[in-house]
Structures are given as structure tokens and as C-alpha cells.
Amino acid sequence: MSGTETAYPVNRYLAGNFAPVEDGRDIDDTEMTVIGELPGDLDGVFVRNGPNQRHAPPGNYHRYDGDGMLHAIHFEGGRARYRNRWIRTRCFEEEAAAGHALWGGMLDPRRDDRPDMPLKDTANTDVMLHAGRLVTMWYMSGQPYLVDPVTLETLGPAPLGGDGPRRISAHAKTDEANGDFVFFDYGREPPYMHMGVVDAAGRLTASTPIALPGPRLPHDMWMSRRHTVLHDLPLIWDEEAYHNGRVKLRFEADWPTRFGVIPRHGTADELRWYEFEPCYLLHTINAWEAGDWLHLTGCRIQPFTDAHGQPDLQSIVTIMGRHKLNARLYKWSINLATGETREGLLDDRWNAEFPAWNNALMGTPMRNAYCAEIEVEPTIRFAGLLKFDLETGAAEHFAGPADCAYGEVAFAPASGGGDEDAGYLIGFARNEAEARSEVHIFDARNLPDGPICKLLLPCRVPEGFHATWARGDLLSAAAATSQGGYTA
């Protein structure tokens, strides 16, 4: 956006705090107002991904369309620095060379002249640390990109190696115990899904085709210490609309929800499917083994009720298609020896989504998860934060000010170690009353007390999607071993 300012069409997702910002901002804490005390045991980088449209869109614009941009706060030695950069994907570079948009959005016709890229792959959805590099991902299954976690400079496509799929979906998982990066993809061609593993040296150690009955729309997966759990859900594309170039969803209420359990490095013949009540879920929390049982927690979409007070499963289409997010903390369990399944709500009160947790404990029986409190009127808003007990479903609540909206938070463990919740929740917040972007830091052990520190930024951070915490000790260890083997 150097030189003349881009003129964007009238669209609520290109206005207010959805409006794009320029990249290249580098701001240290001498340029911020610090309210409270910045914790001295924060060592690492909080990074959030999200859409930030570079060029005026040629047609319709949907919130999910914008070019990926990373916003980060680097904490070290009791100091903080903010930085933002675009993710310079192949599509981004093509449009930069042309000087204008070359792709429409998800509501526009696909590019028939680019069978390799009918929709623009923006890498704008999620971001994870692996082998000392950030990996950025796109929810429609795209090319992952490697990014330097400190400078935020794009290093290039992530080399997955081997003969496995080069595209992955947004919600991969990093096992901090051994450095594995576990991922899946999905698409419209048989077998419709793959899963894979990249080790700490950047080598593809598993690539397994996952046969589904047809095209599906999974959004996330689970990773335990022994298994990967994949989703076959009854929310699908309306095929007639898709072939006519339109975006429309269908919910097949007669189809079960199926979870596919496979050993992390398993083959296709080791995959086992287990059936549950028909539902949809966006984001998972944790999976762990306890004897013969495999337990799974996540945020299950809660359908609205009909005039008779019964669940209206078709309302899931409205919930997902019109940003009326309605989710509850939920648990599914599978006996891997007998095939018995159990499921049920852990909490029926809070509309909670976009979970975070202590990533070092993922795959083990961890106790805590932290979610955004969701409000949907007049538009979706993260009104506060919740700390859930994953054993009992009990919740602690922080109610944000009425003029403040939060983004997804990440859990940052205190550098000195300690119990599971010895650490901090970090996230961006928008203070509408002051037209100001802020960074809020919470003591994870005392969430209802509110932020222990606020960083008031002299620049605007627009609305985004997913965030992660890159631990300082993992960054240092990777730097000492030439970034774990990635050589992009």
C-alpha cells in the first residue's frame, strides 16, 4: 500500500476494524503505553494470522478472502516488540507483480484458466511453530509457508518432502514432546483426504490416503500421543450449487458423525471409524488415551431449537453459513478394544469457541482450556474469556468491557516452568471507545481478575483468525541446530 491508498468497495468486512492495514510496522515498547507490569518470565513470540486484503477485490468480498498477514509481539527480557508482515504466498507475489487482484473470492466464480489455483491460496488461517519456523496454513487446504518467527519474513513454501501431499489444511498440530508436525488435507478428488507427519528435522515420515465416501468439509483434527483422529462430518457442499459456481452448504441429518482413528504413523488398513450423533465442530481441544479409552474434547456446534424445543439440525447450516456461531464444550470417548462410544456436553451454558491450551501437554490428560466467549448479535464478537476445567466442565469467566472485543488468545507458559496453568494468556483486543488496538496479558491462574498488563499500541491491528505461542526455548534450540533441518 505504498504510494496511493487502495480504494476498497463498500463492504463491512473491508471497513471498521476489518479494514486492511499496511505491513512493515516495527514498534518497541518505548512507543507503547504499558499499563501494569510486563511479566519478566515471558520468553517467546505471540503470533496471530488473519486476512488483510492487499488489492481492491474485483468482485464480491468475503471475510475469509483476504491475503494472509501475521501480527506478532516478541517478548524477551521483560521487553516487548510488535511487528506485522504479509505472508508472501505465490498468489500474493503474482498479484504484486500485476499491481491488481487476479483472483476473486470464495463468493466469485473460480478461475477456469488456473486449474492449479482456481481460488487464491492466502495461507491466512492458522499459524504454528515447527522446527524453529512458523508454518502458515489455509483452511481450504493450501500450500503451507515457512516464516521466520522473529522477523516475520516469508521464507518460502514449506518442503514436506517425499511423495506425499503438498497441500495441508489449517489445523495441523505440533507435538512439543518430540517435534512431530501432524497434518491432514481434504479436497474434491478421491480419496478426498490424506494425513501425514513431518518430523523435527523437516522430513516426511508418514503420508497416508484416507478414503471418504465423497467430498467433505472437515476443519480440524485431534492428535494424541499415539493416534491421529480425523473427521467425516455431515455438513457438506451442496453439489448442484457447487457445479453451478455457487457456495451453498447442506447438512445431512441422517448421516452419523464419524471419527477416524489411526496410529500416528499408521497405514490406511489400520484406520478405524467410530460413529456418533450427527453434528459439526470447528475446533478441537485435546485427545488422550486412558487404558483402552480414547477421550476427545472440543467445541461442538449446538443447533438451535425448533418451535417444540427440539434440536433443529438444519440450523447448523445457518450457524455456519451466516456467522451465527453457537458452540458448547463437549466430550466424545471411544473404547479402542470394544468399539463402545460415549458422548455428551461438558458445559451447556457458555457459547465458547476458539480454544487455547498449554501446548506442551497436548495428547495427555490436561486439565485446562481457555476459550473465547462468543456473542453473535449484531455481528460475531469475542466478548470475554473462559477458563474451563476439562474434567468437570466448570468455568471461570472474565467479562470484557462492553466497548472491547477480543481476538483468539494463546497460552504462554512461564519460562520458569510450574503447574499446567503456570503462565499467561495473551491476545489482541480492540478498544472501540478509544479506537485503539491493545495487547492484553492475563495470569492464566487468575483469569477472572482481568489483565495484569496492557500494551496500548500506536497502530491498528485488524480482526483476524488464529494465534499461537512460539516458546523462546524452542526457538533457541532450533537456532542452535540450524533450524531443525528446514532449508527453505
C-alpha positions in Angstrom: 0.0 0.0 0.0 2.8 2.4 -0.7 2.1 5.4 -2.8 -1.6 5.9 -3.4 -4.0 4.3 -1.0 -6.1 1.4 -2.2 -9.8 2.2 -2.6 -11.9 -0.6 -1.3 -15.6 -1.3 -2.2 -18.3 -0.8 0.4 -18.3 -4.0 2.4 -18.5 -4.5 6.2 -15.5 -6.8 6.1 -13.4 -4.1 4.5 -14.5 -1.4 7.0 -14.0 -0.6 10.7 -11.6 -2.9 12.3 -11.8 -5.3 9.4 -10.2 -2.8 7.1 -6.7 -3.7 5.9 -3.6 -2.1 7.2 -0.1 -1.6 5.8 2.7 -4.0 6.6 6.2 -3.3 7.8 5.4 -1.9 11.2 8.1 -2.4 13.8 7.3 -0.9 17.3 9.1 -1.5 20.5 7.7 -0.9 24.0 9.1 2.6 24.2 6.5 3.5 21.6 3.7 1.8 23.5 1.9 2.8 26.7 2.4 0.0 29.2 -0.4 -0.3 31.9 0.7 -2.7 34.7 3.9 -4.6 34.7 5.2 -6.6 31.8 6.0 -10.1 33.2 9.7 -10.9 33.2 9.1 -14.6 32.7 7.6 -14.3 29.2 10.0 -15.5 26.6 8.8 -16.1 23.1 6.6 -14.8 20.4 2.8 -14.4 20.3 1.7 -14.6 16.6 -1.7 -14.2 15.1 -2.7 -14.9 11.5 -5.6 -13.3 9.6 -7.0 -11.8 6.4 -5.6 -8.4 5.2 -6.7 -7.6 1.6 -3.8 -6.2 -0.5 -5.7 -5.1 -3.6 -9.2 -3.9 -4.2 -11.3 -7.1 -4.8 -12.6 -7.5 -8.4 -16.0 -8.9 -7.2 -17.6 -10.0 -4.0 -15.5 -10.0 -0.9 -15.9 -12.5 1.9 -14.2 -12.2 5.3 -12.2 -15.3 4.5 -10.7 -14.0 1.3 -8.0 -11.5 2.5 -4.3 -12.0 2.0 -2.6 -13.5 5.0 -0.9 -11.2 7.4 0.9 -12.0 10.6 0.9 -9.8 13.7 3.4 -10.6 16.5 4.5 -9.5 19.9 8.1 -10.7 20.7 8.7 -10.9 24.5 12.2 -11.2 25.8 14.0 -10.0 29.0 11.0 -8.0 30.2 10.7 -6.1 26.9 8.1 -6.3 24.1 8.2 -5.5 20.3 5.3 -5.5 17.8 5.8 -6.4 14.2 3.5 -7.2 11.2 4.1 -8.6 7.8 2.2 -10.0 4.9 2.6 -13.7 4.1 4.2 -13.6 0.6 2.5 -16.6 -1.0 2.8 -17.4 -4.7 -0.6 -15.8 -5.3 0.4 -12.7 -3.4 3.6 -12.3 -5.5 1.7 -12.8 -8.7 -0.8 -10.0 -7.8 2.0 -7.8 -6.6 3.7 -8.1 -10.0 0.4 -7.4 -11.8 -0.4 -4.4 -9.5 -4.0 -5.6 -9.0 -6.1 -8.5 -7.9 -6.0 -11.6 -10.2 -8.5 -13.7 -8.2 -12.0 -13.1 -6.9 -13.1 -14.5 -3.6 -15.0 -17.6 -2.4 -18.3 -16.0 -3.5 -17.0 -15.3 -7.0 -16.5 -17.7 -10.0 -13.4 -19.8 -9.8 -10.6 -19.2 -12.3 -11.1 -21.7 -15.1 -7.7 -20.7 -16.6 -5.9 -21.8 -13.4 -6.8 -25.4 -12.6 -3.7 -25.3 -10.3 -5.2 -22.4 -8.4 -8.9 -21.8 -9.0 -9.2 -20.0 -5.7 -6.5 -17.8 -4.2 -4.4 -19.6 -1.6 -3.8 -16.9 1.0 -2.3 -19.0 3.9 -4.4 -16.7 6.1 -6.0 -19.0 8.6 -3.6 -20.6 11.2 0.0 -20.5 12.2 2.1 -23.0 14.2 5.7 -23.3 15.3 7.6 -26.3 14.0 11.3 -26.9 13.9 12.1 -23.3 14.7 9.9 -21.9 11.9 6.4 -20.6 11.8 4.2 -22.6 9.4 1.2 -20.7 8.0 -1.9 -22.6 6.7 -5.1 -22.1 4.8 -8.4 -23.6 5.8 -9.2 -24.8 2.2 -6.1 -26.9 2.1 -3.3 -24.9 0.6 0.5 -24.7 0.3 2.0 -24.2 3.8 4.6 -21.4 4.0 7.6 -21.1 6.3 8.1 -17.8 8.1 10.9 -16.5 10.4 9.3 -16.3 13.9 11.2 -13.2 14.8 11.4 -11.1 11.7 8.1 -12.5 10.2 9.8 -12.6 6.7 8.3 -15.3 4.4 11.0 -17.9 3.7 9.1 -19.8 1.1 6.8 -22.9 0.7 7.3 -25.5 3.4 9.1 -28.5 2.0 7.1 -31.6 3.0 9.4 -34.0 1.2 8.6 -37.4 -0.1 5.7 -38.2 -2.4 3.0 -37.1 0.0 0.5 -34.2 -0.5 2.0 -30.8 -0.8 -1.2 -29.1 0.4 -2.4 -29.2 4.0 -5.4 -27.8 5.9 -5.3 -25.2 8.5 -5.3 -27.0 11.8 -2.2 -29.1 12.0 -0.7 -30.0 15.4 2.9 -29.8 16.7 3.9 -32.4 19.3 6.3 -30.4 21.5 7.4 -33.7 23.2 9.2 -35.0 20.1 8.9 -32.3 17.4 6.4 -34.1 15.1 4.1 -31.9 12.9 0.9 -33.8 12.3 -1.4 -32.6 9.5 -4.3 -33.5 7.2 -5.7 -32.2 3.9 -9.0 -32.5 2.2 -10.2 -32.0 -1.4 -12.7 -32.8 -4.1 -10.8 -35.7 -5.7 -10.7 -39.3 -4.4 -9.6 -40.4 -1.8 -10.7 -36.9 -0.5 -8.3 -36.8 2.4 -4.7 -37.5 3.4 -2.9 -37.4 6.8 0.8 -37.1 7.4 3.6 -36.4 9.8 6.8 -34.3 9.4 9.5 -34.9 12.0 11.6 -32.3 13.8 14.2 -32.5 11.0 11.6 -31.5 8.4 11.3 -35.0 6.9 8.0 -36.5 5.9 7.7 -39.7 8.0 4.1 -40.6 7.2 1.7 -40.0 4.3 -1.5 -41.9 4.3 -4.5 -41.7 2.0 -7.8 -41.5 3.8 -10.8 -42.8 1.8 -14.0 -40.9 2.3 -17.4 -41.5 0.7 -17.2 -38.2 -1.0 -16.0 -34.6 -0.7 -16.3 -33.3 2.9 -15.6 -30.1 4.9 -13.6 -31.0 7.9 -12.0 -28.1 9.7 -9.8 -29.6 12.4 -8.4 -32.9 13.8 -7.1 -34.4 17.0 -3.6 -35.6 17.9 -3.0 -37.8 21.0 0.4 -39.1 21.8 -0.4 -42.4 19.9 -3.2 -41.6 17.5 -4.4 -39.1 14.9 -8.2 -38.6 14.8 -9.8 -37.4 11.6 -13.3 -36.1 10.9 -16.1 -37.2 8.5 -18.9 -34.8 9.3 -22.4 -34.5 7.7 -22.0 -30.8 6.8 -21.0 -30.8 3.1 -21.1 -28.7 -0.1 -24.3 -28.7 -1.9 -23.0 -30.4 -5.1 -25.5 -28.9 -7.5 -24.7 -25.4 -6.3 -21.0 -26.1 -6.4 -21.1 -27.2 -10.0 -23.0 -24.1 -10.9 -20.3 -21.9 -9.3 -22.2 -21.1 -6.1 -21.3 -21.6 -2.5 -24.0 -23.4 -0.5 -23.9 -25.8 2.4 -26.1 -28.9 3.2 -26.5 -30.8 6.5 -27.3 -34.5 6.1 -29.2 -35.1 9.3 -29.4 -38.9 8.6 -25.6 -39.3 8.4 -23.7 -40.0 11.6 -20.6 -38.1 12.6 -17.6 -40.3 12.1 -14.2 -40.0 13.7 -11.4 -42.0 12.1 -8.7 -43.2 14.5 -5.3 -44.2 13.1 -1.9 -44.7 14.7 0.3 -41.6 14.1 2.4 -43.4 11.6 -0.3 -45.9 10.6 -1.3 -47.3 7.2 -4.7 -47.0 5.6 -5.7 -50.5 6.7 -5.1 -49.5 10.4 -7.8 -46.8 10.2 -10.9 -47.4 12.2 -14.1 -45.3 12.1 -16.4 -44.7 15.0 -19.9 -43.3 14.8 -21.5 -40.6 16.9 -24.6 -38.4 16.8 -24.7 -36.1 13.7 -23.1 -32.8 14.4 -20.5 -30.3 13.2 -17.5 -29.0 15.0 -14.9 -26.4 14.1 -12.2 -26.6 16.7 -10.9 -29.4 18.8 -9.1 -29.2 22.1 -7.4 -32.4 23.3 -7.2 -36.1 22.8 -5.6 -38.6 25.2 -5.5 -42.3 26.0 -6.5 -43.8 29.3 -6.3 -47.5 29.2 -8.4 -48.8 26.3 -10.3 -45.5 26.1 -9.5 -42.6 23.8 -11.1 -39.3 25.0 -11.7 -36.3 22.8 -12.7 -32.7 23.8 -13.7 -29.8 21.6 -16.3 -27.1 20.8 -19.4 -28.8 19.3 -21.8 -26.7 17.3 -25.0 -26.5 19.2 -28.1 -26.5 16.9 -30.9 -24.0 17.6 -34.2 -25.5 18.8 -37.4 -25.6 16.8 -40.9 -24.4 18.0 -41.2 -27.6 20.1 -37.9 -27.2 21.8 -36.2 -29.9 19.9 -32.8 -29.6 18.2 -33.1 -28.4 14.6 -30.1 -29.9 12.9 -30.7 -28.0 9.7 -30.0 -24.8 11.7 -26.3 -25.8 11.6 -26.3 -24.6 8.0 -27.4 -21.2 9.2 -25.0 -21.2 12.1 -22.0 -21.9 9.9 -23.1 -20.0 6.8 -24.1 -16.8 8.4 -21.5 -16.4 11.2 -24.1 -17.2 14.0 -21.6 -19.3 15.9 -23.2 -21.4 18.7 -20.9 -23.9 20.3 -20.6 -25.8 23.6 -17.8 -27.6 25.4 -18.2 -31.3 24.6 -16.6 -34.7 25.1 -16.5 -37.9 23.0 -15.0 -41.2 24.1 -14.1 -44.4 22.3 -13.1 -47.7 23.7 -10.5 -48.9 21.2 -10.8 -52.5 22.4 -14.6 -53.0 22.3 -15.7 -50.2 20.0 -18.1 -48.7 22.6 -18.6 -44.9 22.3 -19.9 -42.3 24.7 -20.6 -38.6 24.2 -22.1 -35.6 26.0 -21.9 -32.0 27.0 -19.3 -30.9 29.5 -20.9 -27.4 29.7 -24.3 -26.3 28.5 -24.1 -22.7 29.4 -21.4 -20.8 27.6 -21.2 -20.2 23.9 -17.5 -20.9 23.7 -15.1 -21.4 20.8 -11.5 -20.7 19.6 -9.8 -22.7 22.3 -6.3 -22.5 23.6 -4.3 -24.7 26.0 -0.8 -25.5 27.2 0.5 -27.0 24.0 3.3 -28.9 25.8 0.6 -31.1 27.4 -1.5 -31.8 24.3 -2.1 -35.5 24.0 -2.0 -36.1 27.7 -4.8 -35.7 30.4 -4.5 -31.9 30.7 -7.0 -30.1 32.9 -7.4 -26.6 31.4 -8.7 -25.0 28.2 -9.2 -21.3 27.5 -11.9 -20.2 25.1 -13.5 -17.0 23.7 -17.0 -16.1 24.9 -19.0 -15.7 21.8 -21.7 -13.1 21.1 -23.4 -13.1 17.7 -25.6 -10.0 17.7 -25.4 -7.8 15.8 -22.3 -9.4 14.4 -20.0 -12.1 15.9 -17.8 -10.7 18.7 -15.5 -12.2 21.3 -17.0 -10.6 24.4 -14.8 -12.2 27.1 -12.7 -15.2 28.0 -13.4 -18.5 29.7 -11.2 -21.0 31.6 -12.7 -24.5 31.5 -12.0 -27.5 33.7 -11.9 -30.3 31.2 -12.8 -32.9 33.8 -15.8 -31.2 35.3 -16.8 -28.6 32.7 -16.7 -25.9 35.4 -15.9 -22.5 34.0 -14.2 -19.3 35.2 -15.3 -16.2 33.3 -13.7 -12.8 32.5 -16.3 -10.4 31.2 -14.6 -7.9 28.9 -15.7 -4.3 28.8 -18.7 -3.6 26.6 -16.6 -1.5 24.3 -13.8 -4.1 23.9 -13.6 -7.1 21.5 -11.0 -9.8 21.9 -9.2 -12.0 19.3 -8.1 -15.5 19.9 -5.7 -15.9 22.8 -2.7 -18.2 23.2 -1.3 -19.8 26.3 2.3 -18.8 27.1 3.9 -20.9 29.8 6.1 -19.0 32.3 9.7 -19.5 31.4 10.5 -20.9 34.9 8.1 -23.8 34.5 5.5 -24.9 37.0 2.0 -26.3 37.0 -0.1 -26.7 33.9 -1.6 -23.3 34.2 1.6 -21.5 35.3 1.7 -19.0 32.5 -0.2 -16.3 30.7 -3.0 -15.8 28.2 -2.0 -13.2 25.5 -4.2 -11.7 22.9 -5.1 -8.7 20.8 -8.1 -6.6 21.9 -9.9 -3.7 20.2 -10.9 -0.8 22.4 -13.7 0.7 20.4 -14.3 3.6 22.8 -10.7 4.8 22.3 -10.4 3.5 18.7 -7.3 1.7 19.8 -5.7 -1.7 19.5 -4.2 -3.3 22.6 -2.4 -6.4 23.8 -3.9 -7.9 27.0 -1.9 -10.3 29.2 -3.7 -12.4 31.8 -2.4 -14.6 34.6 -3.9 -17.9 33.5 -4.3 -19.0 37.1 -6.5 -16.0 37.9 -8.4 -15.2 34.7 -11.4 -13.5 36.4 -9.1 -10.8 37.8 -8.6 -9.4 34.3 -5.4 -8.3 32.5 -2.3 -7.9 34.6 -0.8 -5.9 31.9 -2.0 -4.0 28.8 0.2 -2.7 25.9 -1.5 0.2 24.1 -0.4 0.1 20.5 0.1 3.2 18.4 -1.2 1.3 15.3 -4.3 -0.6 14.5 -4.4 -4.4 14.5 -7.4 -5.6 12.4 -9.6 -8.6 13.2 -8.0 -11.9 12.5 -8.2 -15.7 12.9 -5.9 -18.0 14.8 -2.9 -17.4 17.1 -0.1 -19.4 18.6 2.7 -19.1 21.1 6.3 -19.8 19.9 8.3 -20.7 23.0 11.6 -19.0 23.4 13.4 -22.1 24.4 12.2 -24.0 21.3 13.4 -21.1 19.1 16.8 -21.1 20.8 17.1 -24.9 20.5 16.2 -24.8 16.8 18.6 -21.9 16.1 21.4 -24.0 17.7 20.7 -26.9 15.3 20.3 -24.8 12.0 16.6 -24.5 12.4 15.9 -28.3 12.8 16.7 -29.2 9.2 14.3 -26.9 7.2 16.3 -25.2 4.5 13.7 -23.2 2.6 
